[in-house]
Amino acid sequence: MQDTLNLQVGSAAIFDMTMTLPAGLLPGGRFDIDPSGSPLPAGVTLTQQGLLAVSGAASGGIAAGVVFAYTEP
């Protein structure tokens, strides 16, 4: 499945990636960054629970080509 996520946030922001899951997938799985894509930019992290966090250390810019992965429980 290929979808584009356009996200604009300020520093110290948290985005819940579980809201992006398509209908029919089982909740409670694990989120990861797929190594086939680009890494997250410095200052941005993704928890296994799907929380995408932007710290004050992140700088402005565009992160293109990041591929998120989700494994159902």
Buried (B, 14 or more C-beta within 10 A) or exposed (E): EEEEEEEEEEEEBEBEBBEBBEEEEEEEBEBBBEEEBEEBBEEBBBEEEBBBBBEEEBEEEEEEEBEBBBEEE
